[in-house]
Amino acid sequence: MSFFRNIFTSASRFVNQYRLYHIFYWFCYAFVVAISIQPGKNLREWLLFSSLILTFHAAVCYVNNYYFVNKYLYSRQYTTYIIVLILTIAATVFPISVIIHKLVNNRDLKNMVWSWNFFILIALSVLFSVVLSLVLKLLKNWYQGEQVRRRLQQINTKTELKFLKSQINPHFLFNCLNNLYALTLKKSDLAPEVVLRLSNILRYVLYEAADGRVLLSKEVQYLKDYIDLEKIRLGSRAEIEFETRGNLNEVQIEPMLFLTFLENSVKHGAFNTIADAWIKIKLEATVSEIIFEISNSKPAKITETQSGLGGIGMANLKKRLDIIYPEKYALEVNDRETEYHVKLALNT
């Protein structure tokens, strides 16, 4: 009883969800069979008799796809699967033979009825229907699996990007608040300007940069606000230059990509031990490419904590580039004697 109950449950679920699609499929199948063997006096009888014959084909296909495959094939019980499938196909040979003998108006077919060759032919035709329906089912399952995999991959990518950004934003905010705190201790008149710049930056990070790519012009303005904050903090200790080329309003970019480079240049290029510290930034944009270059001075003697572009920020940046621009970016880092130079090229 459980066998028939499972078949009925699976068939009911199938009919309720996919009946239109499969009715169309079997109608086309019946039409092809009717044209091929012409089992009647006119087109109406062709379709009627072909549909009656294919009813047994369909029964075997559905039992196979929604019971045998799930119970035996997917569990790797291959021998059992082959045996039950052969027995099921064999059970349809006799009723199909009776239908052809009683109803079909094709003399060539009637003359073959009740012979072993005819039984084998009927069994092979049912097997063909089973294989065809199974292939379509497997293709459909593969397509649905691919869709699910892609959606999960997109969710995982978005989740990872949000995690990486969450590590960048608090770090940046912490630096800015430290700068503001130092100015308020000195009761500097520059404190209101720092608050304004910081407000612009937070607005960009929290609202404009939260939903994906932004115009390059907004990203540049974000960097300029950051540079202005650093100029206030550093005073005359370092000279910072920022040069841009190209139409920044025609190109979009993933937000907050260049901040890590800028932070590291300020950190490593504005030491008190450097007499004439400097940072130079160049950004060039075309329709298909963005080139960002940044150089900073280096102290004569470098301690272990002062060397290189390391830390969590740089590691996160590389992960973001790998996710957002896979095989579409080139990153060059040159550690020279008196300067540190980084070049990032992005294919947009």
C-alpha positions as CSV (number, residue, x, y, z in Angstrom):
1,M,0.0,0.0,0.0
2,S,2.8,2.4,0.8
3,F,4.2,1.9,-2.7
4,F,0.9,3.0,-4.3
5,R,0.4,5.8,-1.7
6,N,3.8,7.2,-2.5
7,I,3.1,7.1,-6.3
8,F,-0.3,8.8,-5.8
9,T,1.2,11.5,-3.6
10,S,4.1,12.2,-6.0
11,A,1.7,12.1,-9.0
12,S,-0.8,14.5,-7.3
13,R,2.0,17.0,-6.4
14,F,3.3,16.8,-9.9
15,V,-0.1,17.3,-11.6
16,N,-1.0,20.2,-9.4
17,Q,2.3,22.0,-10.0
18,Y,3.3,21.2,-13.6
19,R,0.1,19.9,-15.4
20,L,0.1,22.6,-18.1
21,Y,3.8,22.0,-19.0
22,H,3.4,18.3,-19.2
23,I,0.1,18.3,-21.0
24,F,1.8,20.3,-23.7
25,Y,4.7,17.9,-23.8
26,W,2.6,14.8,-24.2
27,F,0.3,16.5,-26.7
28,C,3.4,17.2,-28.9
29,Y,4.6,13.6,-28.3
30,A,1.3,12.2,-29.3
31,F,1.2,14.4,-32.4
32,V,4.6,13.1,-33.6
33,V,3.6,9.4,-32.9
34,A,0.3,10.0,-34.8
35,I,2.1,11.4,-37.9
36,S,4.7,8.6,-37.7
37,I,2.5,5.5,-37.5
38,Q,-1.0,6.9,-38.5
39,P,-3.0,4.5,-36.3
40,G,-6.5,5.4,-37.7
41,K,-8.5,6.6,-40.7
42,N,-8.1,10.4,-40.1
43,L,-6.2,12.9,-38.0
44,R,-8.7,12.7,-35.1
45,E,-8.3,9.0,-34.8
46,W,-4.5,9.2,-35.1
47,L,-4.3,11.6,-32.2
48,L,-6.9,9.6,-30.1
49,F,-5.2,6.2,-30.6
50,S,-1.7,7.7,-30.1
51,S,-2.8,9.4,-26.9
52,L,-4.3,6.1,-25.6
53,I,-1.1,4.3,-26.3
54,L,1.1,7.0,-24.8
55,T,-1.0,6.9,-21.6
56,F,0.9,3.7,-20.7
57,H,4.2,5.4,-21.7
58,A,3.4,8.3,-19.5
59,A,2.5,6.1,-16.5
60,V,5.8,4.3,-16.7
61,C,7.7,7.6,-17.1
62,Y,6.0,9.2,-14.0
63,V,6.5,6.1,-11.8
64,N,10.2,6.0,-12.9
65,N,10.9,9.8,-12.5
66,Y,9.0,10.3,-9.2
67,Y,9.5,7.0,-7.5
68,F,12.1,4.6,-8.9
69,V,14.7,7.3,-9.5
70,N,14.4,8.8,-6.0
71,K,14.2,5.5,-4.3
72,Y,16.7,3.4,-6.2
73,L,18.8,5.4,-8.7
74,Y,19.8,8.2,-6.3
75,S,20.5,5.7,-3.6
76,R,22.8,3.8,-6.0
77,Q,20.7,0.6,-6.0
78,Y,21.4,0.2,-9.7
79,T,20.6,-3.5,-10.0
80,T,17.2,-3.1,-8.2
81,Y,16.5,0.0,-10.3
82,I,17.1,-1.9,-13.6
83,I,15.0,-4.9,-12.5
84,V,11.9,-2.9,-11.4
85,L,12.1,-0.7,-14.5
86,I,12.3,-3.7,-16.8
87,L,9.3,-5.4,-15.0
88,T,7.3,-2.1,-15.2
89,I,8.0,-1.7,-18.9
90,A,7.1,-5.4,-19.5
91,A,3.8,-4.9,-17.8
92,T,2.8,-2.4,-20.4
93,V,3.6,-4.4,-23.4
94,F,0.4,-6.6,-23.3
95,P,-2.2,-3.8,-22.9
96,I,-0.5,-1.7,-25.6
97,S,-0.6,-4.8,-27.9
98,V,-4.3,-5.2,-27.2
99,I,-5.0,-1.5,-28.1
100,I,-3.0,-1.8,-31.3
101,H,-4.8,-5.1,-32.3
102,K,-8.3,-3.7,-31.5
103,L,-8.1,-0.1,-32.6
104,V,-5.2,0.6,-34.8
105,N,-6.1,0.7,-38.5
106,N,-2.5,0.0,-39.7
107,R,-2.3,-3.5,-41.3
108,D,1.5,-3.7,-41.1
109,L,1.3,-3.2,-37.3
110,K,-1.6,-5.6,-36.9
111,N,0.3,-8.3,-38.7
112,M,3.2,-8.0,-36.3
113,V,1.0,-8.2,-33.1
114,W,1.6,-11.2,-30.8
115,S,5.1,-11.8,-32.2
116,W,8.3,-11.6,-30.1
117,N,9.6,-8.9,-32.4
118,F,6.5,-6.8,-31.8
119,F,6.8,-7.2,-28.0
120,I,10.4,-6.1,-28.2
121,L,9.5,-3.2,-30.4
122,I,6.8,-2.0,-27.9
123,A,9.2,-2.4,-25.0
124,L,11.9,-0.4,-26.8
125,S,9.4,2.4,-27.6
126,V,8.4,2.6,-23.9
127,L,12.0,2.6,-22.9
128,F,12.7,5.5,-25.3
129,S,9.9,7.5,-23.7
130,V,11.4,6.7,-20.2
131,V,14.9,7.7,-21.2
132,L,13.7,10.9,-22.9
133,S,11.6,12.0,-19.9
134,L,14.4,11.1,-17.5
135,V,16.9,13.2,-19.5
136,L,14.5,16.1,-19.4
137,K,14.0,15.7,-15.6
138,L,17.8,15.5,-15.0
139,L,18.4,18.6,-17.1
140,K,15.6,20.5,-15.3
141,N,17.1,19.4,-11.9
142,W,20.5,20.5,-13.0
143,Y,19.2,23.9,-14.1
144,Q,17.3,24.5,-10.9
145,G,20.4,23.4,-8.9
146,E,22.5,25.9,-10.9
147,Q,20.0,28.7,-10.1
148,V,20.1,27.9,-6.4
149,R,23.9,27.6,-6.4
150,R,24.2,31.0,-8.1
151,R,21.8,32.6,-5.7
152,L,23.7,31.2,-2.7
153,Q,27.0,32.4,-4.3
154,Q,25.5,35.9,-4.7
155,I,24.3,35.9,-1.1
156,N,27.7,34.7,0.2
157,T,29.5,37.3,-1.9
158,K,27.3,40.1,-0.6
159,T,27.7,38.8,2.9
160,E,31.5,38.7,2.6
161,L,31.6,42.2,1.1
162,K,29.5,43.6,3.9
163,F,31.8,41.9,6.4
164,L,34.9,43.4,4.8
165,K,33.3,46.8,4.6
166,S,32.4,46.6,8.3
167,Q,36.0,46.1,9.1
168,I,37.0,49.2,7.0
169,N,34.4,51.7,8.2
170,P,35.0,51.5,12.0
171,H,38.8,51.7,11.5
172,F,38.4,54.9,9.4
173,L,35.9,56.4,11.9
174,F,38.2,55.6,14.8
175,N,41.1,57.6,13.1
176,C,38.8,60.6,12.3
177,L,37.5,60.8,15.8
178,N,41.0,60.6,17.2
179,N,41.9,63.6,15.0
180,L,38.9,65.5,16.1
181,Y,39.6,64.7,19.8
182,A,43.2,66.1,19.4
183,L,41.9,69.3,17.9
184,T,39.3,69.9,20.6
185,L,41.9,69.4,23.2
186,K,43.9,72.3,21.6
187,K,40.6,74.3,21.2
188,S,41.5,74.7,17.5
189,D,39.3,76.8,15.2
190,L,39.7,73.9,12.7
191,A,37.4,71.6,14.8
192,P,34.1,72.8,13.1
193,E,35.6,72.1,9.6
194,V,36.7,68.6,10.8
195,V,33.1,68.0,11.9
196,L,31.8,69.1,8.5
197,R,34.2,66.9,6.6
198,L,33.5,64.0,8.8
199,S,29.8,64.5,8.4
200,N,30.2,64.4,4.6
201,I,32.3,61.2,4.8
202,L,29.8,59.5,7.1
203,R,26.9,60.4,4.8
204,Y,28.8,58.9,1.9
205,V,29.7,55.7,3.7
206,L,26.3,55.1,5.4
207,Y,24.0,56.0,2.5
208,E,25.6,56.4,-0.9
209,A,28.2,53.6,-0.7
210,A,25.9,51.1,1.0
211,D,24.0,50.0,-2.2
212,G,26.8,49.0,-4.6
213,R,28.7,50.9,-7.1
214,V,28.9,54.7,-7.2
215,L,30.1,57.4,-9.6
216,L,33.8,57.8,-9.5
217,S,33.3,61.5,-8.9
218,K,31.7,60.8,-5.6
219,E,34.5,58.4,-4.6
220,V,37.0,61.1,-5.5
221,Q,35.2,63.7,-3.4
222,Y,35.2,61.2,-0.5
223,L,39.0,60.9,-0.8
224,K,39.4,64.7,-0.9
225,D,37.4,65.0,2.3
226,Y,39.7,62.5,3.9
227,I,42.8,64.2,2.6
228,D,41.5,67.6,4.0
229,L,41.1,66.0,7.4
230,E,44.6,64.6,7.2
231,K,46.1,67.9,6.1
232,I,44.5,69.5,9.2
233,R,46.0,66.9,11.4
234,L,49.4,66.8,9.8
235,G,49.8,70.5,9.3
236,S,53.2,71.2,7.6
237,R,54.6,67.8,8.3
238,A,53.7,66.4,4.9
239,E,52.6,67.7,1.5
240,I,49.7,65.8,-0.1
241,E,48.9,66.2,-3.9
242,F,45.9,64.8,-5.6
243,E,45.6,64.9,-9.4
244,T,42.7,63.6,-11.5
245,R,42.1,63.1,-15.2
246,G,39.2,62.1,-17.3
247,N,35.4,62.4,-16.9
248,L,34.7,61.1,-13.4
249,N,30.9,61.3,-13.9
250,E,30.8,58.7,-16.6
251,V,32.5,55.8,-14.7
252,Q,31.2,53.8,-11.8
253,I,33.3,52.0,-9.2
254,E,33.0,49.9,-6.1
255,P,33.1,52.4,-3.2
256,M,36.0,52.7,-0.8
257,L,38.6,50.8,-2.8
258,F,41.3,53.4,-2.6
259,L,41.0,54.4,1.0
260,T,43.4,51.6,2.2
261,F,46.2,52.8,0.0
262,L,45.7,56.4,1.2
263,E,45.6,55.4,4.8
264,N,48.8,53.4,4.5
265,S,50.6,56.2,2.6
266,V,49.7,58.7,5.4
267,K,50.7,56.2,8.0
268,H,54.1,55.3,6.4
269,G,54.9,58.5,4.5
270,A,54.3,61.2,7.1
271,F,56.8,60.3,9.9
272,N,58.4,63.0,12.0
273,T,61.8,61.5,10.9
274,I,61.2,62.6,7.3
275,A,62.3,66.1,6.6
276,D,60.2,66.8,3.6
277,A,57.4,64.2,3.7
278,W,55.1,63.9,0.7
279,I,52.3,61.9,-0.7
280,K,51.3,62.1,-4.4
281,I,48.1,60.7,-5.8
282,K,47.1,60.3,-9.5
283,L,43.8,59.0,-10.8
284,E,43.0,58.6,-14.5
285,A,39.6,57.4,-15.8
286,T,38.6,56.3,-19.2
287,V,35.4,54.6,-20.4
288,S,36.9,51.1,-19.9
289,E,39.7,51.6,-17.3
290,I,40.6,53.3,-14.1
291,I,44.2,53.8,-13.1
292,F,45.0,54.8,-9.5
293,E,48.6,55.6,-8.5
294,I,49.9,56.7,-5.1
295,S,53.4,57.3,-3.9
296,N,54.8,58.4,-0.5
297,S,58.2,59.3,0.9
298,K,60.0,56.8,3.2
299,P,62.2,57.4,6.2
300,A,65.9,56.7,5.9
301,K,65.6,53.9,8.5
302,I,62.6,51.7,8.6
303,T,61.5,49.7,11.6
304,E,59.5,46.5,11.3
305,T,56.3,48.3,12.3
306,Q,56.8,50.9,9.6
307,S,57.6,48.7,6.6
308,G,55.3,47.8,3.8
309,L,51.6,47.8,3.1
310,G,50.4,45.2,5.5
311,G,47.7,44.7,8.0
312,I,44.0,43.8,7.9
313,G,43.1,46.7,5.6
314,M,45.3,45.6,2.7
315,A,44.3,41.9,3.1
316,N,40.6,42.9,3.0
317,L,41.2,45.1,-0.1
318,K,42.7,42.2,-2.0
319,K,39.8,40.0,-1.1
320,R,37.3,42.7,-2.3
321,L,39.2,43.0,-5.5
322,D,39.2,39.3,-6.1
323,I,35.4,39.2,-5.5
324,I,34.3,42.3,-7.4
325,Y,36.9,42.4,-10.1
326,P,38.0,38.8,-10.7
327,E,40.8,38.8,-13.3
328,K,39.9,42.4,-14.1
329,Y,42.5,44.2,-12.1
330,A,46.3,44.6,-11.9
331,L,48.0,45.6,-8.6
332,E,51.7,46.7,-8.6
333,V,53.6,47.5,-5.5
334,N,57.2,48.9,-5.7
335,D,59.2,49.4,-2.5
336,R,62.0,51.7,-3.6
337,E,64.8,53.2,-1.5
338,T,63.3,56.6,-0.9
339,E,59.6,56.1,-1.8
340,Y,56.8,53.6,-1.8
341,H,54.7,53.4,-5.0
342,V,51.4,51.5,-5.6
343,K,49.5,51.3,-8.9
344,L,46.1,49.8,-9.3
345,A,44.4,49.3,-12.8
346,L,40.8,48.3,-13.0
347,N,38.9,47.2,-16.0
348,T,35.4,48.7,-15.6
